[in-house]
């Protein structure tokens, strides 16, 4: 339940922005992505705290080692990822996520934050039932 609160606040803020001034959906998507990237790197050190990036008693992860291993898998350099078409997974995810977020902003712009929140809340159960 509480995981929807930040998304709902964000949608209401975006709806107010769309109503008060003319903003292009792609322009707003770009700035949201830049903000998320910067906040992600600022919050990355939290991965070293028990309970955030590890179990309560596990070892703290080395984020730079994980990023390097992820890059090696994406480029299919590591033995575990060779010939598994892992190169296309990241661009595919980014493309689908971009379309999903842009459509959500378009829905907010054309309707309301409430309808967008309802659509997002229904998305998980509908996709789970559809693809199970």
C-alpha positions as CSV (number, residue, x, y, z in Angstrom):
1,X,0.0,0.0,0.0
2,X,2.6,2.5,1.0
3,X,4.7,1.9,-2.1
4,X,2.0,3.7,-4.1
5,X,2.1,6.9,-2.1
6,X,5.3,8.3,-3.7
7,X,4.0,7.4,-7.2
8,X,0.7,9.0,-6.4
9,X,2.3,12.2,-5.1
10,X,4.5,12.3,-8.2
11,X,1.5,11.9,-10.5
12,X,-0.4,14.7,-8.7
13,X,2.6,17.0,-9.1
14,X,2.9,16.1,-12.8
15,X,-0.8,16.7,-13.3
16,X,-0.5,20.1,-11.7
17,X,2.5,20.9,-13.9
18,X,0.6,19.8,-17.0
19,X,-2.4,22.0,-16.1
20,X,-0.3,25.1,-15.1
21,X,2.0,25.2,-18.1
22,X,2.5,23.6,-21.5
23,X,5.0,20.8,-21.0
24,X,5.9,18.2,-23.6
25,X,5.6,14.6,-22.4
26,X,9.0,13.6,-23.9
27,X,10.7,16.7,-22.3
28,X,9.3,15.7,-18.8
29,X,10.3,12.1,-19.4
30,X,13.9,13.2,-20.1
31,X,14.1,15.3,-16.9
32,X,12.5,12.6,-14.7
33,X,15.1,10.1,-16.1
34,X,18.0,12.5,-15.4
35,X,16.7,13.0,-11.8
36,X,16.3,9.3,-11.2
37,X,19.9,8.6,-12.5
38,X,21.4,11.3,-10.2
39,X,19.4,10.2,-7.2
40,X,20.3,6.5,-7.9
41,X,24.0,7.3,-7.7
42,X,23.5,9.5,-4.6
43,X,21.7,6.6,-2.8
44,X,24.0,3.9,-4.1
45,X,26.1,3.9,-0.8
46,X,23.0,2.8,1.0
47,X,23.7,-0.6,-0.5
48,X,26.4,-1.1,2.1
49,X,24.0,-0.8,5.0
50,X,22.6,-4.2,6.3
51,X,19.0,-4.6,5.2
52,X,19.2,-2.3,2.2
53,X,21.5,-4.1,-0.2
54,X,22.1,-7.3,1.8
55,X,20.3,-9.4,4.3
56,X,20.6,-8.2,7.9
57,X,23.7,-10.2,8.6
58,X,25.2,-10.6,5.2
59,X,28.4,-9.1,3.8
60,X,28.2,-5.6,2.3
61,X,28.3,-5.7,-1.5
62,X,31.0,-4.0,-3.5
63,X,28.9,-1.9,-5.8
64,X,31.8,-1.3,-8.3
65,X,32.4,-5.0,-8.6
66,X,28.7,-5.6,-9.2
67,X,28.6,-2.9,-11.9
68,X,31.7,-4.4,-13.6
69,X,30.2,-7.9,-13.5
70,X,26.9,-6.5,-14.9
71,X,28.8,-4.8,-17.7
72,X,30.7,-7.9,-18.5
73,X,27.5,-10.0,-18.6
74,X,25.8,-7.3,-20.7
75,X,28.7,-7.4,-23.2
76,X,28.8,-11.2,-23.0
77,X,32.4,-11.2,-21.8
78,X,31.8,-13.4,-18.8
79,X,31.6,-17.1,-19.3
80,X,28.1,-17.3,-17.7
81,X,26.6,-15.0,-20.1
82,X,28.2,-16.0,-23.4
83,X,25.8,-16.8,-26.3
84,X,22.7,-16.0,-24.2
85,X,21.7,-12.8,-26.0
86,X,22.2,-10.8,-22.8
87,X,23.3,-7.8,-24.9
88,X,19.7,-7.2,-26.0
89,X,18.2,-7.4,-22.5
90,X,19.3,-4.0,-21.2
91,X,18.3,-2.0,-24.4
92,X,15.0,-4.0,-24.5
93,X,14.3,-3.2,-20.9
94,X,15.2,0.5,-21.3
95,X,13.0,0.8,-24.4
96,X,10.0,-0.9,-22.8
97,X,10.4,1.2,-19.6
98,X,10.6,4.4,-21.7
99,X,7.4,3.5,-23.5
100,X,5.7,2.6,-20.2
101,X,6.7,5.8,-18.5
102,X,5.9,8.0,-21.5
103,X,2.4,6.4,-21.8
104,X,1.9,7.0,-18.1
105,X,2.7,10.6,-18.5
106,X,0.5,10.9,-21.5
107,X,-2.3,9.4,-19.5
108,X,-1.7,11.9,-16.7
109,X,-1.6,14.8,-19.2
110,X,-4.8,13.8,-21.0
111,X,-6.8,12.6,-18.0
112,X,-5.8,12.8,-14.3
113,X,-3.4,11.5,-11.7
114,X,-6.2,9.4,-10.2
115,X,-6.8,7.5,-13.4
116,X,-3.0,7.0,-13.9
117,X,-2.7,5.6,-10.3
118,X,-5.6,3.2,-10.9
119,X,-4.1,2.1,-14.2
120,X,-0.7,1.4,-12.5
121,X,-2.4,-0.4,-9.6
122,X,-4.3,-2.7,-12.0
123,X,-1.3,-3.3,-14.2
124,X,0.4,-5.9,-11.9
125,X,-2.5,-8.2,-11.3
126,X,-3.6,-8.0,-15.0
127,X,-0.1,-8.9,-16.3
128,X,0.3,-11.6,-13.7
129,X,-3.0,-13.3,-14.7
130,X,-2.3,-12.8,-18.4
131,X,1.2,-14.2,-18.4
132,X,0.9,-17.0,-15.8
